[in-house]
Amino acid sequence: MLALSVSVSVRAQTPAAAGPPTAVTQAPDYVSLESATEQFLRKNLALEAARLEVGVAEAQRVGARLSPRPGLTVSAENLRLSGETPASRLHEYGVAVVQPIELGNRKALRMEVAERTVSVSETRLTAVLRRQLFDLKRTYYESVLARTLLGIEQENRDNFEGLVRFNTVRFEEGFIAEGDLLKVRLERIRFDFAVANAELAFSKTKIRLLELMGDAEFGRAAKVDVSNRLQAPTVNLDLTQLRETALANRPEVNVAEAEGALAESSIKLERSRARGEVTPYVGYKRVGVDNTVLAGVTVPLPFGNRNQSGIARAEAEQKLAETNLRFVRNRAFAEVEAAFRAYETAREQVRAYEAGLLRQAEESREIQLGAYQEGAAELITLIEAQKTRTEIRANYYRAIFDYYTSIFQLELATGTDIRL
């Protein structure tokens, strides 16, 4: 009777499959990690904002290379209000050009500060790129994991649907009571809920993925699918080499080093400002009926404001930069260590599942299914075996996801790409 019901079901579906389709199912828009990364580099808004900050820093180069503006002084003196001296012998008119000259090689130091400011912005751009790229990779494989878990739940539902059909035949033949059939149907509804929750989780991860890719059409998430699969990569890493790489390439370390160099240049610039400016001037002066030449120079005196506050601030910023560099280096070591331990743990977990746990869970479920169909096992035993198989498979794929995440964490901590 079970074979007959399956045969009738297949024949009933055949004409519908052969006839004209009532609706055209749109093929999914598959996105690979490579294509997602390419769009991310072009459209990610956080990355674009960091690029604009570099442009702001580059604008300082324009002002750094400019000299102080000259000035024009027009004067009139000794204009007679009263007295016996003729105005032609008394009044004076003058025109002078004033050009401040910066002391202490200030222009070159300004250009140096501007260049190092650009360097800081560029290294910060690299740090933003690394952070956003980590989020993209992790979110992409989170989508792959969500799709895989959805497939597991759909498979469970389909398998239980076959069990519902099997028990329907048994009920119609009088081998089981109606209450037993209702239990199977209720368990089938639970699998429907599990599939719905898995579909929701998959949709959320795809929306987050589109956001990181810079795609504002979030309705596209319903049509997007990820093409990669969760397969544990074979990667051999050395902790000592990773620590050395982090010191050389980690963007946060490079930012701290660039900020230290900027602080050093800022101190030199502030000290040059303490020397002030020499302001020579030259011009024409008419005294009465005589024409004369006017020349002179203004020299700063070593009194009053000699930029003491600017120098003190720059020195404090240098100490802050030195402390921050030590802190960032120490944090780099800590994050490399933590990510490496997570990598080792996830790798061993994946190996344990592949060594026998997956096979044992599959065999246990098949044994219980066969026993249940023969009437030698209870439904609750089969459900427990099915649940155990589902949990082990889901945990296996989560371990692979953790494996990928730990590698991405190592890439973020060291500032380099790890070939998978």
C-alpha positions in Angstrom: 0.0 0.0 0.0 2.9 2.4 0.8 4.5 1.7 -2.6 1.2 2.1 -4.3 0.5 5.5 -2.7 4.0 6.8 -3.7 3.4 5.5 -7.3 0.0 7.2 -7.5 1.5 10.4 -6.1 4.3 10.4 -8.7 1.8 9.7 -11.6 -0.5 12.5 -10.3 2.4 15.0 -10.5 3.6 14.0 -14.0 0.9 15.7 -16.1 1.3 19.0 -14.3 5.1 18.8 -14.9 4.5 18.1 -18.6 1.9 20.8 -19.2 2.5 24.5 -19.7 3.8 26.3 -16.6 1.4 28.6 -14.8 4.2 30.8 -13.5 7.8 31.4 -14.4 10.2 31.0 -11.4 13.0 33.6 -11.7 16.5 32.2 -11.4 18.3 33.4 -8.3 21.0 36.1 -8.7 24.0 34.2 -7.4 26.7 36.3 -5.7 30.2 35.0 -5.1 32.6 36.3 -2.5 34.7 37.8 -5.3 31.9 39.7 -7.0 30.7 40.9 -3.6 34.2 42.2 -2.8 34.4 43.9 -6.1 31.1 45.8 -5.6 32.1 46.5 -2.0 35.3 48.3 -3.1 33.2 50.4 -5.5 30.1 51.2 -3.4 30.7 50.7 0.3 29.7 54.0 2.0 32.0 53.7 5.0 34.9 53.1 2.6 33.8 56.1 0.5 33.7 58.3 3.6 37.2 57.3 4.5 38.4 58.1 1.0 36.9 61.6 1.4 38.8 62.1 4.6 42.0 61.5 2.7 40.9 64.2 0.3 40.4 66.6 3.2 43.9 65.9 4.5 45.4 66.4 1.0 43.9 69.9 0.9 46.4 70.8 3.7 49.2 70.4 1.2 47.9 73.4 -0.7 48.0 75.7 2.2 51.3 74.3 3.5 53.3 75.4 0.4 52.0 78.9 0.4 54.0 81.9 1.8 52.5 84.6 3.9 50.6 87.3 1.9 52.4 90.6 1.3 50.7 93.8 2.6 50.4 97.3 1.2 50.6 100.2 3.6 49.3 103.7 2.6 50.0 106.5 5.0 49.5 110.2 5.4 51.2 112.2 8.1 51.7 115.7 9.4 48.4 117.0 7.8 48.2 120.6 9.1 45.4 121.6 11.2 46.8 125.0 12.2 50.1 126.9 12.3 52.3 129.0 10.1 54.3 126.3 8.2 53.1 125.9 4.7 51.4 122.6 4.1 53.7 121.8 1.1 56.7 121.7 3.5 54.9 119.8 6.3 52.8 117.0 5.1 54.1 113.5 4.3 52.5 110.7 2.1 53.8 107.2 1.8 53.2 103.8 0.2 55.1 100.7 1.4 55.0 97.0 0.6 55.3 94.7 3.6 56.4 91.0 3.2 56.6 88.8 6.3 59.4 86.2 6.3 58.9 83.1 8.4 61.8 82.0 10.5 62.8 78.5 11.6 62.3 76.8 8.2 58.5 77.0 8.9 57.3 76.4 5.3 59.2 73.2 5.0 58.0 72.0 8.4 54.4 72.9 7.4 54.7 70.8 4.3 56.2 67.9 6.4 53.2 68.1 8.8 50.8 68.1 5.8 52.4 65.1 4.3 52.3 63.1 7.5 48.7 64.2 8.0 47.9 62.7 4.6 49.8 59.5 5.6 47.7 59.2 8.8 44.5 59.5 6.7 45.7 57.0 4.2 46.6 54.4 6.9 43.2 55.1 8.5 41.6 54.4 5.2 43.5 51.0 5.1 42.2 50.3 8.6 38.6 51.0 7.6 39.1 48.9 4.5 40.3 46.0 6.5 37.5 46.3 9.1 34.8 46.6 6.5 36.3 43.7 4.4 36.3 41.5 7.5 32.6 42.4 8.1 31.9 41.6 4.4 33.6 38.2 4.5 32.0 37.2 7.8 28.6 38.3 6.7 29.0 36.5 3.3 29.8 33.2 5.0 27.1 33.9 7.6 24.7 34.0 4.7 26.2 30.7 3.4 25.7 29.2 6.9 22.1 30.5 7.0 21.3 29.0 3.6 22.9 25.7 4.6 20.8 25.5 7.8 17.8 26.4 5.8 18.5 23.4 3.5 18.8 21.1 6.6 15.5 22.2 7.9 13.8 21.8 4.5 15.3 18.3 4.2 14.0 17.5 7.7 10.5 18.7 6.7 10.5 16.7 3.4 11.7 13.6 5.3 9.0 14.0 7.8 6.4 14.6 5.1 7.3 11.1 3.8 6.8 9.9 7.4 3.3 11.5 7.4 2.4 9.8 4.2 3.7 6.5 5.6 1.6 6.8 8.8 -1.4 7.9 6.8 -1.3 4.6 5.0 -0.8 2.7 8.2 -3.7 4.5 9.8 -6.0 3.7 6.8 -4.9 0.1 7.1 -5.7 0.1 10.8 -2.2 -0.5 12.1 -2.0 2.7 14.2 -4.5 4.9 16.0 -5.6 8.3 14.9 -3.8 9.9 17.8 -0.5 8.6 16.6 -1.2 10.1 13.2 -2.0 13.4 14.8 1.3 13.4 16.6 3.2 12.9 13.4 1.2 15.7 11.7 1.8 18.1 14.6 5.5 17.3 14.5 5.4 18.1 10.8 4.0 21.5 11.6 7.0 22.1 13.9 9.3 21.5 11.0 7.3 24.1 9.0 8.0 26.7 11.7 11.7 25.7 11.7 11.9 26.3 8.0 10.1 29.7 8.3 12.6 30.8 11.0 15.6 29.6 8.9 14.2 31.5 5.9 13.9 34.7 8.0 17.5 34.3 9.2 18.7 33.8 5.7 16.9 36.9 4.5 18.4 39.0 7.3 22.0 38.0 6.5 21.4 38.8 2.8 20.1 42.3 3.7 23.2 42.9 5.8 25.4 41.6 2.9 23.7 44.0 0.5 24.3 46.9 2.9 28.0 46.1 3.1 28.2 45.8 -0.7 26.7 49.4 -1.0 23.5 48.2 -2.5 20.5 50.3 -1.5 17.9 48.0 -3.2 17.2 45.8 -0.2 14.2 44.3 -1.9 16.7 42.5 -4.0 17.5 40.2 -1.1 14.6 38.0 -2.0 16.3 37.2 -5.4 19.9 37.1 -4.2 21.6 33.8 -3.3 25.2 33.1 -2.3 27.2 30.7 -4.5 30.0 29.6 -2.1 29.7 26.4 0.0 30.8 25.7 3.5 33.8 23.5 3.1 36.6 23.5 5.7 39.7 25.0 4.1 43.1 23.5 4.6 45.3 26.2 6.2 48.6 25.8 8.1 49.5 28.9 10.2 52.4 29.7 12.4 51.8 31.9 15.5 55.3 33.5 15.6 55.1 34.5 12.0 51.6 35.9 12.5 52.8 38.1 15.4 55.6 39.5 13.3 53.3 40.1 10.4 50.9 42.0 12.7 53.6 44.4 13.8 54.6 45.1 10.2 51.2 45.2 8.4 48.4 45.7 10.9 46.6 49.0 9.9 46.0 50.1 13.5 49.8 49.8 14.2 50.6 51.7 11.1 48.1 54.4 12.1 49.7 54.7 15.5 53.2 54.9 14.0 52.0 57.6 11.5 50.4 59.6 14.3 53.7 59.4 16.3 55.6 60.7 13.3 53.0 63.5 12.8 53.3 64.5 16.5 57.1 64.7 16.1 56.8 67.0 13.1 54.2 69.1 14.9 56.6 69.7 17.7 59.2 71.0 15.3 56.6 73.2 13.6 55.4 74.7 16.9 58.9 75.4 18.0 59.6 77.2 14.7 56.5 79.4 15.3 58.1 80.5 18.6 60.8 82.3 16.6 58.2 84.6 15.0 58.6 86.5 11.7 60.9 89.1 10.3 58.9 91.7 8.4 60.9 93.9 6.0 59.2 96.7 4.1 60.1 99.1 1.3 58.2 102.0 -0.3 57.9 105.5 -1.4 57.4 108.6 0.8 56.8 112.2 -0.2 57.8 114.8 2.4 56.5 118.1 1.5 57.7 118.7 -2.1 60.5 116.1 -1.8 60.4 112.5 -3.0 62.0 109.9 -0.7 62.5 106.1 -0.4 61.2 104.3 2.6 62.8 101.0 3.9 62.9 99.1 7.2 62.4 95.8 9.0 60.4 94.6 12.0 62.1 92.1 14.1 60.3 90.1 16.9 61.6 90.5 20.4 62.1 87.5 22.7 59.3 88.6 25.1 55.7 87.7 25.7 54.0 85.0 23.7 56.5 82.6 22.2 54.0 79.9 21.4 54.5 78.2 24.7 51.0 76.7 24.7 51.4 75.3 21.2 54.7 73.6 22.1 53.3 72.1 25.3 50.3 70.8 23.4 52.4 69.2 20.7 54.7 67.6 23.3 51.6 66.2 25.1 50.3 64.8 21.8 53.6 63.1 21.2 53.5 61.4 24.6 49.9 60.3 23.8 51.0 59.0 20.5 53.8 57.0 22.0 51.5 55.5 24.6 48.9 54.7 22.0 51.5 52.9 19.9 52.5 50.7 22.7 48.8 50.0 23.5 48.0 49.1 19.8 51.0 46.8 19.5 50.0 45.0 22.7 46.4 44.7 21.5 47.6 43.4 18.2 49.5 40.6 20.0 46.4 39.8 22.1 44.0 39.7 19.1 46.4 37.5 17.1 46.7 35.1 20.0 43.0 35.0 20.5 42.2 34.5 16.8 44.9 31.8 16.5 43.4 29.9 19.5 40.0 30.2 18.0 41.4 28.9 14.7 42.9 25.9 16.4 39.7 25.1 18.3 37.5 25.4 15.2 39.9 23.3 13.2 39.8 20.5 15.7 36.1 20.6 16.0 35.7 20.3 12.3 38.0 17.3 12.3 36.1 15.6 15.1 32.8 15.9 13.2 34.3 14.6 10.0 36.1 11.8 11.8 32.9 10.0 12.8 30.2 12.2 14.5 28.4 13.0 11.3 28.4 9.4 10.1 27.3 8.1 13.5 24.4 10.5 13.7 23.3 9.6 10.2 23.4 5.8 11.0 21.5 6.3 14.2 18.7 8.1 12.4 18.5 5.5 9.6 18.4 2.7 12.2 15.6 4.3 14.2 13.7 5.1 11.0 13.9 1.5 9.9 12.9 0.3 13.3 10.0 2.7 13.4 8.7 1.6 10.0 8.9 -2.0 11.2 7.0 -1.2 14.3 10.0 -1.9 16.6 10.5 1.7 17.8 8.4 4.5 19.1 7.8 7.8 17.4 9.5 9.8 20.1 12.7 7.7 19.6 12.7 8.5 15.9 12.1 12.2 16.6 15.0 12.3 19.1 17.3 10.6 16.6 16.2 13.0 13.9 16.8 16.0 16.3 20.3 14.7 17.2 21.2 14.3 13.5 20.0 17.8 12.8 21.9 19.3 15.7 25.1 17.5 14.8 24.9 18.6 11.2 24.1 22.2 12.1 26.9 22.3 14.7 29.3 20.9 12.1 28.5 23.7 9.7 28.7 26.2 12.5 32.1 24.9 13.3 33.2 25.4 9.7 31.8 29.0 9.9 33.7 29.6 13.1 36.8 28.2 11.3 36.3 30.8 8.5 35.6 33.5 11.0 38.8 32.8 13.0 40.9 33.0 9.7 39.2 36.3 8.9 40.0 37.5 12.4 43.6 36.6 11.8 43.6 38.6 8.5 42.1 41.6 10.4 44.6 41.2 13.3 47.7 40.9 11.0 46.6 43.2 8.1 47.3 40.5 5.5 45.3 38.1 3.3 45.5 34.4 4.1 45.2 32.2 1.0 42.3 29.7 1.5 
